Amino acid sequence: MKPLSVNQLNNHFKYVKDADQYGHREAWFIMKKAPYTGDCEDYSLTLLYNLKQRSLYKMLISLLIRESKICRCTMKGTGHAVLKYKGQYIDNICKKWVSKEYMEKRDYVFSSWLYIPYQVIVKVIIGFIKTR
């Protein structure tokens, strides 16, 4: 299957809370086919997976070498996750590549606590196993 572009993901993405979709509080999944329904982590992971040619291995390496990061932040007081990739940021709200300053001017407050690569990798692997 050919990797999705940002526009393709945006055009077919529908935000759904984990509790509504999976019946539990937190789940991180890579969405592999339309319709793409998920939350901020799912959006970020799905986009990164596609940026890495739909290769879980390449995606995990990107996280380990810190080429990419899942950043923890709040948006108007609510917990949120944003993908940082090669110095640019994107999420399911902005839906375009922007600077950190652009997001901060729009009420994003980035936490000094990042999701560490191993934490993200464990969550991705658990999600990957659950969707097989």
DSSP file with accessible surface (Angstrom, degrees, kcal/mol):
  #  RESIDUE AA STRUCTURE BP1 BP2  ACC     N-H-->O    O-->H-N    N-H-->O    O-->H-N    TCO  KAPPA ALPHA  PHI   PSI    X-CA   Y-CA   Z-CA
    1    1 A M              0   0  167      0, 0.0     3,-0.1     0, 0.0     0, 0.0   0.000 360.0 360.0 360.0 137.9    0.0    0.0    0.0
    2    2 A K        -     0   0  173      1,-0.1    52,-0.0    52,-0.0    48,-0.0  -0.473 360.0-100.8 -74.0 138.7    1.3    3.5   -0.9
    3    3 A P        -     0   0   51      0, 0.0     2,-0.2     0, 0.0    -1,-0.1  -0.258  38.3-115.1 -59.4 145.5    2.1    5.9    2.0
    4    4 A L        -     0   0   27     42,-0.2     2,-0.2    -3,-0.1    49,-0.1  -0.544  21.5-133.6 -76.8 147.2   -0.5    8.5    2.8
    5    5 A S     >  -     0   0   51     -2,-0.2     4,-2.4     1,-0.1     5,-0.2  -0.509  29.6-105.0 -89.0 168.1    0.2   12.2    2.4
    6    6 A V  H  > S+     0   0   26      1,-0.2     4,-3.0     2,-0.2     5,-0.2   0.931 123.1  51.3 -57.2 -44.9   -0.7   14.7    5.1
    7    7 A N  H  > S+     0   0  111      1,-0.2     4,-2.5     2,-0.2    -1,-0.2   0.895 108.4  50.4 -62.5 -40.7   -3.6   15.9    2.9
    8    8 A Q  H  > S+     0   0   86      2,-0.2     4,-1.0     1,-0.2    -1,-0.2   0.926 112.9  46.1 -64.3 -43.1   -4.9   12.3    2.4
    9    9 A L  H >X S+     0   0    1     -4,-2.4     3,-0.8     1,-0.2     4,-0.6   0.950 113.8  49.1 -62.7 -46.9   -4.8   11.7    6.2
   10   10 A N  H >< S+     0   0   20     -4,-3.0     3,-0.8     1,-0.2    -2,-0.2   0.889 108.5  53.3 -59.7 -41.3   -6.4   15.0    6.9
   11   11 A N  H 3< S+     0   0  125     -4,-2.5    -1,-0.2     1,-0.2    -2,-0.2   0.731 119.8  32.7 -68.0 -22.1   -9.2   14.4    4.4
   12   12 A H  H << S+     0   0  105     -4,-1.0    24,-2.1    -3,-0.8     2,-0.4   0.228  92.9 111.5-120.4  13.8  -10.1   11.1    5.9
   13   13 A F  E <<  -a   36   0A  20     -3,-0.8     2,-0.4    -4,-0.6    24,-0.2  -0.762  39.1-176.4 -96.0 134.4   -9.4   11.6    9.6
   14   14 A K  E     -a   37   0A 137     22,-2.9    24,-1.8    -2,-0.4     2,-0.3  -0.992  25.9-126.7-127.9 124.6  -12.1   11.8   12.2
   15   15 A Y  E     +a   38   0A 119     -2,-0.4     2,-0.3    22,-0.2    24,-0.2  -0.523  35.8 166.8 -72.0 128.3  -11.3   12.5   15.8
   16   16 A V        -     0   0   29     22,-2.2    -2,-0.0    -2,-0.3     2,-0.0  -0.978  35.2-118.9-141.5 129.1  -12.7    9.9   18.2
   17   17 A K     >  -     0   0  115     -2,-0.3     4,-2.2     1,-0.1     3,-0.4  -0.363  23.0-122.1 -64.5 146.5  -11.7    9.7   21.9
   18   18 A D  H  >>S+     0   0    4      7,-0.3     4,-3.7     1,-0.2     5,-0.9   0.891 112.2  56.1 -56.1 -42.9  -10.1    6.4   22.9
   19   19 A A  H  >5S+     0   0   55      6,-0.4     4,-0.8     1,-0.2    -1,-0.2   0.884 111.5  43.8 -60.1 -36.7  -12.8    5.7   25.5
   20   20 A D  H  45S+     0   0  117     -3,-0.4    -1,-0.2     2,-0.1    -2,-0.2   0.853 122.8  36.8 -75.2 -34.9  -15.5    6.0   22.9
   21   21 A Q  H  <5S+     0   0   57     -4,-2.2    -2,-0.2     3,-0.1    -3,-0.2   0.878 134.8  16.5 -87.3 -39.9  -13.6    4.0   20.3
   22   22 A Y  H  <5S-     0   0   72     -4,-3.7    -3,-0.2     2,-0.3    -2,-0.1   0.482  95.3-118.1-115.4  -9.5  -12.0    1.3   22.4
   23   23 A G  S  <<S+     0   0   65     -5,-0.9     2,-0.3    -4,-0.8    -4,-0.2   0.579  84.1  83.8  82.2   7.7  -13.8    1.4   25.7
   24   24 A H  S    S-     0   0   75     -6,-0.7    -2,-0.3     1,-0.1    -1,-0.2  -0.943  84.3-107.4-142.0 166.5  -10.7    2.3   27.7
   25   25 A R  S    S+     0   0  212     -2,-0.3     2,-0.4     1,-0.2    -6,-0.4   0.872  92.8  20.0 -64.3 -48.8   -8.8    5.5   28.6
   26   26 A E        +     0   0   70     -8,-0.1     2,-0.3    -9,-0.1    -1,-0.2  -0.976  58.4 154.1-136.1 126.3   -5.6    5.3   26.5
   27   27 A A        -     0   0    7     -2,-0.4     2,-0.6    -3,-0.1    15,-0.2  -0.980  24.5-152.4-147.5 135.7   -4.6    3.4   23.5
   28   28 A W        +     0   0    8     -2,-0.3     2,-0.4    95,-0.3    99,-0.2  -0.954  26.1 168.3-113.9 117.4   -2.0    4.2   20.8
   29   29 A F        -     0   0   11     -2,-0.6     2,-0.6    98,-0.1    17,-0.3  -0.954  36.6-132.2-130.8 149.1   -2.7    2.8   17.3
   30   30 A I        -     0   0   14     -2,-0.4     2,-0.5    94,-0.2    13,-0.1  -0.886  29.9-139.0 -94.2 118.9   -1.4    3.2   13.8
   31   31 A M        -     0   0   15     -2,-0.6     5,-0.1    11,-0.5     3,-0.1  -0.714  22.7-178.6 -82.6 126.1   -4.4    3.6   11.6
   32   32 A K        +     0   0   66     -2,-0.5     2,-0.3     1,-0.2    -1,-0.1   0.620  57.8  24.5-106.5 -14.9   -3.8    1.6    8.4
   33   33 A K  S    S-     0   0  158      2,-0.2    -1,-0.2     0, 0.0     0, 0.0  -0.997  89.7 -57.6-150.9 153.8   -6.9    2.2    6.3
   34   34 A A  S    S+     0   0   53     -2,-0.3     2,-0.1     2,-0.1   -21,-0.1  -0.369 103.2  55.9 -69.7 150.0   -9.7    4.7    5.8
   35   35 A P  S    S-     0   0  102      0, 0.0     2,-1.0     0, 0.0    -2,-0.2   0.527  78.5-155.8 -75.3 141.1  -11.7    5.8    7.5
   36   36 A Y  E     +a   13   0A  13    -24,-2.1   -22,-2.9   -27,-0.2     2,-0.5  -0.770  20.2 173.4 -88.9 101.2   -9.0    7.0    9.9
   37   37 A T  E     +a   14   0A  43     -2,-1.0     2,-0.3   -24,-0.2   -22,-0.2  -0.954  24.8  92.9-114.6 126.9  -10.7    7.3   13.3
   38   38 A G  E     -a   15   0A   0    -24,-1.8   -22,-2.2    -2,-0.5     2,-0.1  -0.973  61.3 -84.9 178.8-168.4   -8.6    8.1   16.4
   39   39 A D     >  -     0   0    9     -2,-0.3     4,-2.5   -24,-0.2     5,-0.2  -0.322  58.9 -70.1-112.1-163.4   -7.2   10.7   18.7
   40   40 A C  H  > S+     0   0    8      1,-0.2     4,-2.4     2,-0.2     5,-0.2   0.875 130.0  47.7 -63.9 -39.9   -4.1   12.9   18.7
   41   41 A E  H  > S+     0   0   12      2,-0.2     4,-2.9     1,-0.2     5,-0.3   0.930 112.2  50.1 -66.3 -42.0   -1.6   10.1   19.4
   42   42 A D  H  > S+     0   0    0      2,-0.2     4,-2.5     1,-0.2   -11,-0.5   0.900 110.8  49.8 -61.7 -41.6   -3.2    7.9   16.7
   43   43 A Y  H  X S+     0   0    0     -4,-2.5     4,-2.5     2,-0.2     5,-0.2   0.954 113.6  45.6 -60.4 -49.8   -3.0   10.8   14.2
   44   44 A S  H  X S+     0   0    0     -4,-2.4     4,-2.5     1,-0.2    -2,-0.2   0.921 115.4  45.9 -62.4 -45.7    0.7   11.5   15.0
   45   45 A L  H  X S+     0   0    0     -4,-2.9     4,-2.7     2,-0.2    -1,-0.2   0.904 112.5  50.5 -65.6 -40.8    1.7    7.8   14.9
   46   46 A T  H  X S+     0   0    0     -4,-2.5     4,-2.0   -17,-0.3    -2,-0.2   0.924 111.8  47.4 -64.9 -42.8   -0.2    7.2   11.6
   47   47 A L  H  X S+     0   0    2     -4,-2.5     4,-2.6    -5,-0.2     5,-0.2   0.948 113.2  47.6 -64.4 -46.3    1.5   10.2   10.0
   48   48 A L  H  X S+     0   0    0     -4,-2.5     4,-1.7     1,-0.2    -2,-0.2   0.923 109.1  54.7 -60.8 -43.2    4.9    9.2   11.2
   49   49 A Y  H  <>S+     0   0   23     -4,-2.7     5,-2.0     1,-0.2     6,-0.7   0.910 112.0  44.3 -55.8 -41.9    4.3    5.6   10.0
   50   50 A N  H ><5S+     0   0    4     -4,-2.0     3,-1.4     1,-0.2    -1,-0.2   0.862 107.9  56.7 -74.7 -34.8    3.5    6.9    6.5
   51   51 A L  H 3<5S+     0   0   48     -4,-2.6    -1,-0.2     1,-0.3    -2,-0.2   0.818 105.6  54.5 -62.1 -28.0    6.4    9.3    6.5
   52   52 A K  T ><5S-     0   0   29     -4,-1.7     3,-1.2    -5,-0.2    -1,-0.3  -0.100 128.5 -97.8 -99.4  35.3    8.6    6.3    7.1
   53   53 A Q  T < 5S-     0   0  108     -3,-1.4    -3,-0.2     1,-0.3    -2,-0.1   0.822  71.2 -65.9  55.3  36.4    7.2    4.4    4.0
   54   54 A R  T 3 <S+     0   0   36     -5,-2.0     2,-0.6     1,-0.2    -1,-0.3   0.835  99.0 140.1  57.3  36.4    4.7    2.4    6.1
   55   55 A S    <>  -     0   0   31     -3,-1.2     4,-2.2    -6,-0.7    -1,-0.2  -0.945  43.0-163.3-113.8 116.4    7.6    0.6    7.8
   56   56 A L  H  > S+     0   0   34     -2,-0.6     4,-2.7     1,-0.2     5,-0.2   0.901  94.4  54.6 -62.2 -39.6    7.2    0.0   11.6
   57   57 A Y  H  > S+     0   0  168      1,-0.2     4,-2.4     2,-0.2    -1,-0.2   0.946 109.9  44.5 -59.4 -50.7   11.0   -0.7   11.7
   58   58 A K  H  > S+     0   0   97     -6,-0.2     4,-2.2     1,-0.2    -1,-0.2   0.873 113.2  52.6 -63.8 -35.9   11.9    2.7   10.1
   59   59 A M  H  X S+     0   0    0     -4,-2.2     4,-1.8    -7,-0.2    -2,-0.2   0.938 109.9  47.0 -65.0 -45.8    9.4    4.5   12.3
   60   60 A L  H  X S+     0   0   29     -4,-2.7     4,-2.5     1,-0.2    -2,-0.2   0.897 111.5  51.1 -65.8 -38.4   10.8    3.0   15.5
   61   61 A I  H  X S+     0   0   61     -4,-2.4     4,-2.7    -5,-0.2     6,-0.3   0.924 106.8  55.0 -63.1 -42.2   14.4    3.8   14.4
   62   62 A S  H  <>S+     0   0    2     -4,-2.2     5,-1.7     1,-0.2     6,-1.6   0.900 110.9  45.4 -58.3 -40.4   13.2    7.4   13.7
   63   63 A L  H ><5S+     0   0    2     -4,-1.8     3,-0.9     3,-0.2    -1,-0.2   0.918 112.4  50.9 -68.8 -42.0   11.9    7.6   17.3
   64   64 A L  H 3<5S+     0   0   68     -4,-2.5    -2,-0.2     1,-0.3    -1,-0.2   0.880 112.7  44.0 -65.6 -39.7   15.1    6.0   18.8
   65   65 A I  T 3<5S-     0   0  115     -4,-2.7    -1,-0.3    -5,-0.2    -2,-0.2   0.414 113.1-119.5 -87.5   3.3   17.5    8.4   17.0
   66   66 A R  T < 5S+     0   0   90     -3,-0.9    -3,-0.2    -4,-0.2    -4,-0.1   0.694  76.2 129.6  66.9  24.3   15.2   11.4   17.9
   67   67 A E  S   <S+     0   0   55     -5,-1.7    19,-2.0    -6,-0.3     2,-0.3   0.830  82.6  25.4 -68.1 -31.6   14.6   12.3   14.3
   68   68 A S  E    S-B   85   0B   1     -6,-1.6     2,-0.3    17,-0.2    17,-0.2  -0.933  73.0-175.1-130.3 155.4   11.0   12.3   15.4
   69   69 A K  E     -B   84   0B  44     15,-2.3    15,-2.9    -2,-0.3     2,-0.7  -0.993  26.8-134.5-146.8 147.4    9.3   12.8   18.8
   70   70 A I  E     -B   83   0B   1     45,-0.4    45,-1.2    -2,-0.3     2,-0.4  -0.938  35.4-152.4 -99.5 113.0    5.8   12.6   20.2
   71   71 A C  E     -B   82   0B   3     11,-3.5    11,-2.1    -2,-0.7     2,-0.4  -0.747   4.9-138.7 -93.7 135.2    5.6   15.7   22.3
   72   72 A R  E     +B   81   0B  89     -2,-0.4    39,-2.4    41,-0.3     2,-0.3  -0.736  41.0 140.1 -88.6 135.3    3.3   16.0   25.3
   73   73 A C  E     -BC  80 110B   3      7,-2.4     7,-2.6    -2,-0.4     2,-0.4  -0.919  44.2-113.6-155.5-180.0    1.5   19.3   25.6
   74   74 A T  E     -BC  79 109B  52     35,-2.0    35,-2.5    -2,-0.3     2,-0.5  -0.953  14.0-157.9-123.0 151.3   -1.8   20.8   26.6
   75   75 A M  E >  S-BC  78 108B  31      3,-2.5     3,-1.7    -2,-0.4    33,-0.2  -0.973  83.7 -21.4-128.6 110.0   -4.2   22.6   24.4
   76   76 A K  T 3  S-     0   0  157     31,-1.2    -1,-0.1    -2,-0.5    32,-0.1   0.886 130.7 -49.2  53.4  40.8   -6.6   24.9   26.3
   77   77 A G  T 3  S+     0   0   70     30,-0.3     2,-0.4     1,-0.2    -1,-0.3   0.369 115.1 113.9  87.0  -4.7   -5.9   22.9   29.4
   78   78 A T  E <  S-B   75   0B  99     -3,-1.7    -3,-2.5     1,-0.1    -1,-0.2  -0.840  74.1-104.6-104.4 137.2   -6.5   19.5   27.8
   79   79 A G  E     +B   74   0B  59     -2,-0.4     2,-0.3    -5,-0.2    -5,-0.2  -0.238  49.9 169.3 -57.2 142.3   -3.8   16.8   27.4
   80   80 A H  E     -B   73   0B  15     -7,-2.6    -7,-2.4   -40,-0.1     2,-0.4  -0.977  28.0-138.9-153.9 158.7   -2.6   16.5   23.9
   81   81 A A  E     -B   72   0B   0     -2,-0.3     2,-0.4    -9,-0.2    -9,-0.2  -0.982  15.9-171.2-127.3 141.0    0.1   15.0   21.7
   82   82 A V  E     -B   71   0B   0    -11,-2.1   -11,-3.5    -2,-0.4     2,-0.5  -0.978  21.6-126.3-130.5 140.9    2.0   16.6   18.8
   83   83 A L  E     -BD  70  90B   0      7,-2.4     7,-2.0    -2,-0.4     2,-0.5  -0.763  18.9-164.8 -87.9 129.1    4.3   15.0   16.3
   84   84 A K  E     +BD  69  89B  53    -15,-2.9   -15,-2.3    -2,-0.5     2,-0.4  -0.969  15.1 171.5-109.6 125.7    7.7   16.7   15.9
   85   85 A Y  E >   -BD  68  88B  24      3,-2.8     3,-1.8    -2,-0.5   -17,-0.2  -0.964  65.6 -20.1-141.2 119.3    9.6   15.6   12.7
   86   86 A K  T 3  S-     0   0  139    -19,-2.0   -18,-0.1    -2,-0.4     3,-0.1   0.872 128.0 -48.3  51.4  43.4   12.7   17.1   11.4
   87   87 A G  T 3  S+     0   0   43    -20,-0.3     2,-0.3     1,-0.2    13,-0.3   0.399 118.9 100.6  85.5  -3.1   12.2   20.4   13.4
   88   88 A Q  E <   -D   85   0B  81     -3,-1.8    -3,-2.8    11,-0.1     2,-0.3  -0.812  58.6-141.4-115.0 159.5    8.5   20.9   12.4
   89   89 A Y  E     +DE  84  98B  18      9,-3.2     9,-2.7    -2,-0.3     2,-0.3  -0.892  20.5 168.5-122.9 147.7    5.3   20.2   14.3
   90   90 A I  E     +D   83   0B   0     -7,-2.0    -7,-2.4    -2,-0.3     2,-0.3  -0.988   0.9 166.1-154.2 150.1    2.0   18.8   13.3
   91   91 A D     >  -     0   0    0     -2,-0.3     4,-2.2     5,-0.3     5,-0.2  -0.921  52.5 -89.2-152.7 179.8   -1.2   17.5   15.0
   92   92 A N  T  4 S+     0   0   17     -2,-0.3   -77,-0.1     1,-0.2   -10,-0.1   0.538 122.0  50.6 -76.4  -3.5   -4.8   16.7   14.3
   93   93 A I  T  4 S+     0   0   85      3,-0.1    -1,-0.2   -53,-0.0    -3,-0.0   0.876 119.4  30.4 -96.0 -53.5   -5.8   20.3   15.1
   94   94 A C  T  4 S-     0   0   28      2,-0.1    -2,-0.2     1,-0.1     3,-0.1   0.889  82.8-166.0 -70.4 -41.7   -3.4   22.3   13.0
   95   95 A K     <  +     0   0   73     -4,-2.2     2,-0.3     1,-0.1    -3,-0.1   0.736  58.0  77.9  58.4  27.3   -3.2   19.6   10.3
   96   96 A K  S    S-     0   0  103     -5,-0.2     2,-0.4    -7,-0.1    -5,-0.3  -0.979  92.4 -89.5-154.8 159.1   -0.2   21.3    8.7
   97   97 A W        +     0   0   83     -2,-0.3     2,-0.3    -7,-0.1    -7,-0.2  -0.591  58.5 156.2 -73.7 126.8    3.5   21.5    9.4
   98   98 A V  B     -E   89   0B  11     -9,-2.7    -9,-3.2    -2,-0.4     2,-0.1  -0.888  41.6 -93.8-142.2 172.7    4.2   24.5   11.6
   99   99 A S     >  -     0   0   39     -2,-0.3     4,-1.6   -11,-0.2     5,-0.1  -0.467  34.6-114.0 -85.5 163.1    6.9   25.8   14.0
  100  100 A K  H  > S+     0   0   70    -13,-0.3     4,-2.7     1,-0.2     5,-0.2   0.902 119.0  56.6 -61.8 -39.1    6.6   25.3   17.8
  101  101 A E  H  > S+     0   0  112      1,-0.2     4,-2.1     2,-0.2    -1,-0.2   0.884 102.0  55.6 -61.5 -39.0    6.2   29.1   18.1
  102  102 A Y  H  4 S+     0   0   62      1,-0.2     4,-0.4     2,-0.2    -1,-0.2   0.930 111.4  44.2 -58.1 -46.0    3.2   29.0   15.8
  103  103 A M  H ><>S+     0   0    0     -4,-1.6     5,-1.8     1,-0.2     3,-1.6   0.913 109.8  54.5 -67.6 -42.3    1.6   26.4   18.1
  104  104 A E  H ><5S+     0   0   86     -4,-2.7     3,-1.2     1,-0.3    -1,-0.2   0.866 102.9  57.1 -62.9 -31.8    2.5   28.2   21.3
  105  105 A K  T 3<5S+     0   0  168     -4,-2.1    -1,-0.3     1,-0.3    -2,-0.2   0.651 104.3  55.7 -70.8 -13.0    0.8   31.4   19.9
  106  106 A R  T < 5S-     0   0  105     -3,-1.6    -1,-0.3    -4,-0.4    -2,-0.2  -0.114 130.5 -89.0-111.7  32.6   -2.3   29.3   19.6
  107  107 A D  T < 5S+     0   0   96     -3,-1.2   -31,-1.2     1,-0.3     2,-0.5   0.615  78.2 144.0  74.5  15.9   -2.5   28.2   23.3
  108  108 A Y  E   < -C   75   0B   6     -5,-1.8     2,-0.6   -33,-0.2    -1,-0.3  -0.751  31.3-164.4 -80.7 131.8   -0.4   25.0   23.0
  109  109 A V  E     -C   74   0B  93    -35,-2.5   -35,-2.0    -2,-0.5     2,-0.3  -0.960  10.2-147.2-119.8 110.0    1.7   24.6   26.2
  110  110 A F  E     -C   73   0B  31     -2,-0.6   -37,-0.3   -37,-0.2     2,-0.2  -0.608  12.7-130.7 -81.1 135.3    4.5   22.1   25.7
  111  111 A S        -     0   0   41    -39,-2.4   -39,-0.2    -2,-0.3    -1,-0.1  -0.522   8.6-135.1 -81.0 149.1    5.6   20.0   28.6
  112  112 A S  S    S+     0   0  115     -2,-0.2     2,-0.9     1,-0.1    -1,-0.1   0.677  93.4  82.4 -74.7 -14.7    9.2   19.7   29.6
  113  113 A W        -     0   0  186    -41,-0.1   -41,-0.3     3,-0.0     2,-0.2  -0.802  69.2-170.1 -91.7 106.2    8.3   16.0   30.0
  114  114 A L        -     0   0   55     -2,-0.9     2,-0.6   -43,-0.1   -43,-0.2  -0.585  35.3-100.0 -87.4 158.5    8.5   14.4   26.6
  115  115 A Y        -     0   0   27    -45,-1.2   -45,-0.4    -2,-0.2    -1,-0.1  -0.702  47.1-128.4 -71.5 120.3    7.3   10.9   25.8
  116  116 A I    >>  -     0   0   97     -2,-0.6     4,-2.2     1,-0.1     3,-0.5  -0.427  18.0-111.6 -72.7 151.0   10.7    9.0   25.8
  117  117 A P  H 3> S+     0   0   19      0, 0.0     4,-2.9     0, 0.0     5,-0.2   0.883 116.4  51.2 -52.2 -42.7   11.3    6.9   22.8
  118  118 A Y  H 3> S+     0   0  159      1,-0.2     4,-2.5     2,-0.2     5,-0.2   0.883 108.4  52.2 -65.8 -35.3   11.1    3.6   24.6
  119  119 A Q  H <> S+     0   0   61     -3,-0.5     4,-2.2     2,-0.2    -1,-0.2   0.939 112.7  44.9 -63.7 -45.4    7.7    4.6   26.1
  120  120 A V  H  X S+     0   0    1     -4,-2.2     4,-2.8     2,-0.2     5,-0.2   0.933 112.5  51.9 -63.6 -44.6    6.4    5.4   22.6
  121  121 A I  H  X S+     0   0   19     -4,-2.9     4,-2.8    -5,-0.2     5,-0.2   0.925 109.5  48.7 -61.5 -43.7    7.8    2.3   21.2
  122  122 A V  H  X S+     0   0   84     -4,-2.5     4,-2.6     1,-0.2    -1,-0.2   0.939 113.0  47.8 -61.3 -45.4    6.2    0.1   23.9
  123  123 A K  H  X S+     0   0   63     -4,-2.2     4,-2.3     1,-0.2   -95,-0.3   0.898 113.1  48.9 -63.3 -39.0    2.8    1.8   23.3
  124  124 A V  H  X S+     0   0    3     -4,-2.8     4,-2.9     2,-0.2    -2,-0.2   0.926 111.4  48.6 -66.1 -44.7    3.1    1.4   19.5
  125  125 A I  H  X S+     0   0   68     -4,-2.8     4,-2.8     2,-0.2     5,-0.2   0.928 110.9  50.2 -63.9 -42.3    4.1   -2.3   19.8
  126  126 A I  H  X S+     0   0   83     -4,-2.6     4,-2.3    -5,-0.2    -1,-0.2   0.944 113.9  45.8 -59.9 -45.7    1.1   -2.9   22.1
  127  127 A G  H  X S+     0   0    2     -4,-2.3     4,-1.3    -5,-0.2    -2,-0.2   0.903 112.0  51.8 -63.0 -40.1   -1.2   -1.2   19.7
  128  128 A F  H  < S+     0   0   42     -4,-2.9     4,-0.4     1,-0.2     3,-0.4   0.931 110.8  47.5 -63.2 -44.1    0.3   -3.1   16.8
  129  129 A I  H >< S+     0   0  110     -4,-2.8     3,-1.2     1,-0.2    -1,-0.2   0.917 109.7  53.4 -64.1 -41.7   -0.2   -6.4   18.5
  130  130 A K  H 3< S+     0   0  124     -4,-2.3    -1,-0.2     1,-0.2    -2,-0.2   0.770 109.3  49.1 -65.8 -24.9   -3.8   -5.6   19.4
  131  131 A T  T 3<        0   0   74     -4,-1.3    -1,-0.2    -3,-0.4    -2,-0.2   0.438 360.0 360.0 -95.8  -0.4   -4.6   -4.7   15.7
  132  132 A R    <         0   0  210     -3,-1.2    -3,-0.0    -4,-0.4    -4,-0.0  -0.418 360.0 360.0 -79.8 360.0   -3.2   -7.9   14.2
